[in-house]
Amino acid sequence: MIVTQLTDMGKGRYKVYIEERPAFALYRGELNRLGIREGEEITQECLREIREEILPLRAKKRAMNLLQKREYTAAALREKLRDGDYPEMCIEEALAYVQSYGYVDDLRYARDFIVYNLDRKSRMRIEQDLMRKGIRKDMIRSLFEELEEEGTKQNEMAMIQRLLEKKKYDAKMADGQEKQRMYAFLYRKGFHAEAINKALLLDIT
């Protein structure tokens, strides 16, 4: 197998192409130590060391460094590691490693996110935000049900009223155009139509 290209990625890292296909990224010192040069053959033993020793260890360290700064869902951490050009096998190994120590726990992350945002965002917006982070919809709904059973309920009307106060909305003085503009604003926030209509004193019949 021939190393067909070495592309400088900055900060001393190079993307290694084997047989015209991107394979992995290594640092200049590693390229020198392993004797990897453009246009030359790479041995199976060298590939084994890279894929089974160097990159898995680095992926684990990278995952740990990321988690020291903030919490991630499994999907979000996977994407961050992909951005670092780690092979999928190394990414999954790194994820399994941090999950085994409880450093990545989607259930805990989702529950904490819901509780923190319960009085800040509509349920629909919370669901959308969590799904973008890779949390399954069934898990989100189960957590909402669990929280409600524990007595933690969301008050959409109270949140809408706070937003209307910030916007200095006066239902008695607002004309049709102002009501429609405010309706669209609240709908984009993810609130249900019935709650919005009630808050704006619109005719919902």
Salt bridges, closest charged atoms under 4 A:
GLU30 OE2 - ARG58 NH2 2.10
GLU45 OE2 - ARG48 NH2 3.11
GLU49 OE2 - ARG33 NH2 3.20
GLU52 OE1 - ARG48 NH1 3.58
GLU53 OE2 - ARG48 NH2 2.84
GLU71 OE2 - ARG108 NH2 3.03
GLU79 OE2 - ARG82 NH1 2.52
ASP85 OD1 - LYS15 NZ 3.31
GLU88 OE2 - ARG82 NE 2.81
GLU92 OE2 - ARG78 NE 2.84
GLU93 OE2 - LYS60 NZ 3.38
GLU127 OE2 - ARG123 NE 3.07
ASP129 OD2 - LYS121 NZ 2.69
ASP129 OD1 - ARG132 NH2 2.36
ASP138 OD1 - ARG136 NE 2.98
GLU146 OE2 - ARG111 NH1 2.50
GLU148 OE2 - ARG123 NH1 3.85
GLU150 OE1 - ARG111 NH2 2.79
GLU156 OE2 - HIS192 ND1 3.37
GLU178 OE2 - ARG181 NH2 2.91
